[in-house]
Amino acid sequence: MKWSDSMVWLGLDDTDSLEGGCTTEMFCKLLKRMKIPYRDARLVRLWPFAEKRTRGNASVGAELLCSFDEASGLIDEQWAWLQQRCQANSEPVLILSESQPLEENYWSAVRRHLPEQELILDGKYKNWGDGSGLIGAVAAISWSGKDDHTWEQTVYRLPSNIGTKRMIPSKLHLLDEKFPGTFLNRDPRLNKGLIAPRSPCPVLLAIRAETEEQAKSAWVWLSKQEGIEQINGTMLWRTNQACDDHIISSVKARVLSNPIIKEKGHCILDTSAGKVIAFAEGGAVNKLLQKCIEGDEIEFIGLLHKEIYYLERLRLHKPALRKAMRPTCECGTRMKSKGRGQFLKCPKCANTTEQRWLGQSIEPVDWVEPPADRRRHLAAPLSRINNPG
């Protein structure tokens, strides 16, 4: 079939559940069934605290190289097929737009809770389904990624293999060496691979990279290694993963209380910017927060949700003195302050001296982050921030 020279945008979200399914795979199958040429397939992660977030909290989209009416007619034919294959309790939505929606939709959806009525849709568009998937579907085609983006090569399993152990070669350490543009291939602490999901979904593995070429080349190499299972297709996505788009800025604050260690090791304390928490799974972030004391000056990256900052990165910028105490007088008595801006005075012999504290000084601590397997898809690794691709 000869297609028109027009271009339109198609977005999809909310076809999966905690029990299974995969919106990215569903979109791949839909594109194959429609047989329309396309470009710029994108996988977009959204606000981690969204009320109706899906399992991976990702939506997908692409630019179709055809007219609005051509695409609309084909989607009409496929909509019933797609609905039948969505997971129970999902709220799938497809949206077709003649022009790319304003990017404001994306930034709102990745940084806060975005109600459907706040979506901005101008021009000619049509949606199939009217559930919560509308927000993600619109956000996916609104995203430009012009300032930063990464790539993901997603590999899918045969239907007969879904739910069984994934067969992936154990040479993931070589991915780092052979393809330095890839990242988050494994957790070096545990020598554990990070490219395979833990859920019973159709994805065999996903290779993340700074460039399109690195993502594709890494998969070509891995696919030739002994022991990998037969696959059911692949898809290359441009993504907002590891770009920190969910973060507006870092926050500098003064610690106002010593930390409280909750059950299971979660740590919480008060700062001049508000309450912050680091879960035990946060590794180095949790450990550093536990060492903070009143008076420390810290800087953190985190998400504010229900008046609490959930930490993703942390640094101790200016430590307060540890075990701080007032100096002693010549007579051996501990001196006391008479008030802000006044001298210290010995309560026994009335000697005075300037205001000061004595104690143990410690060095500032540079940025720390959670272990690789405990970071959000959106979070930029420190290695990527320090060595941008």
C-alpha positions in Angstrom: 0.0 0.0 0.0 1.2 3.5 -0.8 0.8 5.8 2.2 0.3 9.6 2.1 3.2 11.9 2.9 1.5 13.1 6.1 2.7 12.3 9.7 0.6 11.7 12.8 1.4 10.8 16.4 0.1 7.6 18.2 0.4 7.0 21.9 -0.6 4.1 24.2 -0.7 3.5 27.9 -2.1 1.2 30.6 -2.4 -2.3 29.2 -0.5 -4.3 31.8 -0.9 -5.1 35.5 1.1 -6.4 38.4 0.3 -9.9 37.3 1.6 -9.6 33.8 1.4 -8.0 30.4 3.6 -5.3 28.8 2.5 -2.1 27.2 5.7 -1.9 25.1 5.1 -5.4 23.6 1.4 -4.6 23.0 2.5 -1.5 21.0 5.0 -3.4 19.0 2.3 -6.0 18.0 -0.1 -3.2 17.2 2.3 -1.5 14.9 3.0 -4.8 13.1 -0.7 -5.5 12.6 -1.3 -2.0 11.3 1.6 -2.3 8.9 2.2 1.4 8.9 5.7 2.8 8.5 6.8 4.7 11.7 9.7 6.4 13.3 10.9 7.6 16.7 9.4 4.9 18.8 9.6 6.2 22.4 9.3 4.7 25.9 8.5 7.3 28.5 8.5 6.8 32.3 6.2 9.0 34.3 5.6 10.5 37.8 6.6 7.7 40.3 3.7 8.6 42.7 0.9 8.7 40.1 -2.3 7.5 41.6 -3.0 5.0 38.9 0.5 4.2 37.8 1.1 0.9 35.9 3.8 -1.7 36.9 6.7 0.0 35.1 4.9 3.4 35.0 5.8 3.7 31.3 3.9 4.8 28.2 4.8 4.5 24.6 4.3 6.2 21.3 5.6 6.8 17.8 5.3 9.0 14.8 3.3 7.3 12.0 4.2 8.1 8.4 0.6 8.3 7.1 -2.4 10.5 7.2 -4.8 10.9 10.2 -7.6 9.2 8.4 -5.5 6.3 7.3 -4.2 5.6 10.8 -7.7 6.1 12.3 -9.3 3.5 10.1 -6.6 0.9 10.9 -6.9 1.6 14.6 -10.7 1.1 14.4 -10.0 -2.3 13.0 -7.5 -3.2 15.8 -9.0 -1.7 18.9 -11.2 -4.8 19.8 -8.1 -7.0 19.3 -6.0 -4.8 21.7 -8.7 -4.6 24.3 -9.1 -8.4 24.4 -5.4 -8.8 25.2 -5.0 -6.2 27.9 -4.7 -7.2 31.5 -7.7 -7.3 33.8 -8.3 -4.0 35.7 -6.2 -2.0 33.2 -7.5 1.1 31.5 -6.0 1.2 28.1 -6.1 4.3 25.9 -4.8 4.9 22.4 -4.6 8.5 21.2 -4.0 9.7 17.7 -3.0 13.3 17.1 -2.5 15.1 13.8 0.2 17.2 15.4 2.6 16.7 18.4 0.9 17.9 21.6 2.5 20.6 23.7 5.5 19.3 25.7 3.9 20.9 28.8 1.8 17.7 29.0 5.0 15.6 29.5 6.6 17.8 32.1 3.4 17.9 34.1 3.0 14.1 33.9 6.7 13.3 34.9 6.9 15.8 37.8 3.5 15.7 39.5 0.1 14.2 39.7 -1.6 15.3 36.4 -5.5 15.1 36.3 -6.9 14.2 32.9 -8.8 17.6 32.7 -5.4 19.4 32.7 -4.2 17.8 29.5 -3.7 20.2 26.7 -4.9 18.8 23.3 -5.2 21.2 20.4 -6.0 20.4 16.8 -7.4 17.2 15.4 -7.2 14.1 17.6 -9.1 11.0 18.5 -8.8 8.6 21.4 -9.9 5.0 21.9 -10.7 4.2 25.5 -11.2 6.9 28.2 -9.4 5.5 31.3 -6.3 6.6 33.2 -4.2 5.5 30.3 -5.0 8.8 28.5 -2.5 10.7 30.6 0.4 8.5 29.8 -0.5 8.1 26.1 -0.6 11.9 25.7 2.6 12.4 27.7 4.4 9.9 25.5 3.7 11.7 22.3 4.3 15.2 23.9 7.8 14.4 25.0 10.6 15.7 22.7 13.7 14.5 24.6 15.7 17.3 22.8 17.7 18.2 25.9 18.5 14.6 27.0 17.5 11.1 26.2 18.8 7.5 26.3 18.1 4.4 24.3 16.7 0.9 25.1 16.9 -2.2 23.1 14.0 -4.4 24.4 13.9 -8.1 23.6 10.7 -10.1 23.9 10.1 -13.8 24.8 8.2 -16.5 23.0 4.7 -16.8 24.5 5.5 -20.4 25.5 8.5 -19.2 27.6 6.6 -16.5 29.6 6.6 -17.4 33.2 9.6 -19.7 33.0 13.2 -18.9 34.0 14.9 -16.5 31.6 17.8 -18.0 29.8 20.4 -15.2 29.4 24.2 -15.7 29.1 26.2 -14.9 32.2 28.7 -12.6 30.4 27.1 -9.4 31.3 30.3 -8.0 32.7 31.6 -8.1 29.2 28.8 -5.7 28.0 30.4 -3.0 30.1 33.8 -3.6 28.6 32.8 -4.1 25.0 30.1 -1.4 24.9 31.0 1.4 27.3 28.1 3.4 26.1 25.7 1.0 27.8 24.8 1.3 31.5 23.0 -0.5 34.3 23.9 -3.9 32.9 24.7 -5.4 36.2 25.1 -4.7 39.9 28.9 -5.1 40.6 28.3 -5.4 44.4 26.4 -8.7 43.9 27.6 -9.6 40.4 23.9 -9.7 39.5 22.5 -8.8 36.1 20.1 -5.9 35.8 18.9 -6.2 32.2 16.2 -8.8 32.9 12.9 -7.9 34.7 11.8 -9.9 37.7 8.1 -10.0 36.8 6.5 -12.7 34.7 6.1 -10.3 31.7 6.9 -10.9 28.0 10.3 -9.0 28.2 13.4 -11.2 28.1 15.9 -8.3 28.6 16.5 -4.6 28.0 19.8 -3.0 27.2 20.1 0.7 28.0 22.6 2.9 26.3 23.6 6.5 25.6 23.4 6.0 21.8 21.3 4.1 19.4 24.3 2.3 17.9 25.6 1.1 21.3 22.1 -0.3 22.2 21.8 -2.2 18.9 25.4 -3.4 18.8 25.3 -4.7 22.4 22.2 -6.8 21.6 23.7 -8.1 18.4 26.7 -9.3 20.3 24.7 -10.8 23.2 22.3 -12.6 20.9 25.2 -14.6 19.5 26.4 -15.9 22.9 25.7 -19.4 23.9 22.8 -20.1 26.1 20.4 -17.4 25.2 16.8 -18.4 24.6 14.9 -18.1 21.3 13.2 -14.7 21.1 10.0 -13.3 19.7 11.3 -10.0 18.3 13.0 -6.8 19.5 12.2 -3.0 19.6 14.6 0.0 19.8 13.2 2.8 21.9 14.3 6.4 22.5 13.6 7.0 26.2 13.7 9.4 29.1 15.2 6.8 31.4 18.2 7.9 33.5 17.6 11.6 32.6 16.3 12.9 35.9 13.4 14.6 34.2 11.3 14.0 37.3 13.6 16.2 39.3 13.2 20.0 39.3 16.3 20.8 41.3 18.4 19.7 44.3 17.5 21.0 47.7 20.0 22.4 50.3 18.8 22.2 53.9 20.0 22.3 57.5 19.3 19.2 59.6 17.0 20.1 62.5 16.8 16.8 64.4 18.9 13.7 64.9 17.7 10.8 62.7 15.0 8.3 63.8 15.6 4.8 62.7 12.3 3.0 62.0 11.6 -0.7 61.9 13.5 -2.5 59.1 16.1 0.3 59.0 14.2 3.1 57.3 15.6 6.5 58.4 13.7 9.8 58.8 14.6 13.2 60.1 13.5 16.9 60.0 15.3 19.5 57.9 14.8 23.2 57.2 13.2 22.2 53.9 10.9 19.6 55.4 10.9 16.0 56.5 13.1 13.5 54.5 13.2 9.7 54.4 15.6 7.2 53.1 14.5 3.6 53.0 16.8 0.8 54.1 17.0 -0.4 50.5 18.6 2.9 49.6 22.0 1.6 50.7 24.5 4.4 50.9 21.8 7.1 51.0 20.2 5.4 54.0 23.6 5.0 55.8 24.6 8.6 55.2 21.3 9.9 56.5 21.6 7.8 59.6 25.0 9.5 60.3 23.6 13.0 60.0 23.0 15.1 63.2 21.3 18.3 64.1 23.2 21.2 62.5 24.6 19.4 59.5 24.1 21.1 56.2 23.0 18.7 53.5 22.0 18.7 49.8 19.7 16.1 48.4 17.8 15.0 45.3 14.3 13.7 46.1 10.6 13.6 45.3 8.2 15.5 47.5 5.1 13.5 48.1 2.6 14.1 50.9 4.9 16.6 52.6 7.9 14.1 52.8 11.0 14.1 50.5 11.8 10.6 49.3 15.6 10.7 48.8 17.3 9.5 45.7 20.7 11.1 46.2 22.4 12.8 49.1 25.6 14.6 50.1 26.8 16.0 53.4 27.8 19.5 52.4 29.0 21.0 55.7 29.1 18.7 58.7 28.4 20.0 62.2 30.8 19.2 65.0 30.3 15.7 66.5 30.2 15.3 70.3 30.1 19.1 70.5 30.6 20.7 74.0 31.7 24.0 75.6 35.3 24.4 76.7 36.3 24.1 80.3 37.5 26.9 82.6 40.9 27.0 84.1 39.3 25.7 87.3 38.0 22.6 85.5 34.3 23.6 85.3 32.4 23.4 82.0 31.6 27.0 80.8 28.1 28.0 79.8 26.6 30.4 77.3 24.8 33.4 78.7 22.8 33.9 75.5 23.2 34.5 71.7 26.0 36.9 71.0 27.4 36.9 74.6 30.5 35.5 76.1 30.8 32.1 77.7 31.0 32.3 81.5 32.2 29.9 84.1 29.4 29.3 86.6 32.0 28.7 89.4 34.6 31.4 89.1 33.0 33.8 86.7 35.8 33.7 84.1 34.6 34.5 80.6 35.8 33.6 77.0 34.5 34.0 73.5 31.6 31.9 72.2 32.8 28.5 70.7 32.3 24.8 70.6 34.7 22.0 70.9 34.2 18.6 69.3 35.1 16.2 66.6 35.3 17.5 63.0 34.5 15.1 60.1 35.0 15.6 56.3 32.1 16.4 54.0 30.7 13.4 52.1 30.2 13.7 48.3 27.1 12.5 46.5 25.9 9.0 47.2 23.1 7.0 45.5 21.1 3.8 46.1 22.4 0.5 44.7 21.8 0.0 41.0 18.9 -2.3 41.5 17.1 0.1 43.8 17.0 3.2 41.6 14.0 4.6 39.7 14.0 4.1 35.9 14.0 7.9 35.7 17.0 8.5 38.0 20.3 9.4 36.5 23.2 7.4 37.8 26.1 9.4 39.2 28.3 7.8 36.6 26.1 9.3 33.9 26.1 12.7 35.5 29.9 12.8 35.9 30.5 11.3 32.5 27.7 12.4 30.2 27.5 10.6 26.9 
